[in-house]
Amino acid sequence: MITKTLIAVAASLLVIGFTGFPAEAQDQKAEEPKGIKVKGLVTSLGGFSATVSTPIFITGATVELEPGGQTGRQEFRVPTYIYVIEGVLTTEYEAGPIGWHNLANRSNKPVKYLMLHVGYPGRPDPIQKPDKE
């Protein structure tokens, strides 16, 4: 019981620590994509329906960001998992009801990561880009 309590407290402190950073000025122009390569890997067609009550739709891709590259402001509209394969990936997060973010490479070496979106057939596109401002 003590172990579970300690784990819950540690997780809470991590969440508070990550969300407690001050937001940068919101007046800045939205970041535009640059230096990004995406290679699609997998798309399921909901073939997991025999093991779950709702069909699952999985989409995956590898992404490479050149030094100084970025994805541009975006929002993931389905649960998304990112695994960094190489380099350091920086997430610039804009708090608020939408939760826009920009994934960036601020180093002088390429960043490679695996991105998986988990949704359901007929769901909205996994990534939404803002309208031009």
Disulfide bonds with the S-S distance in Angstrom:
none
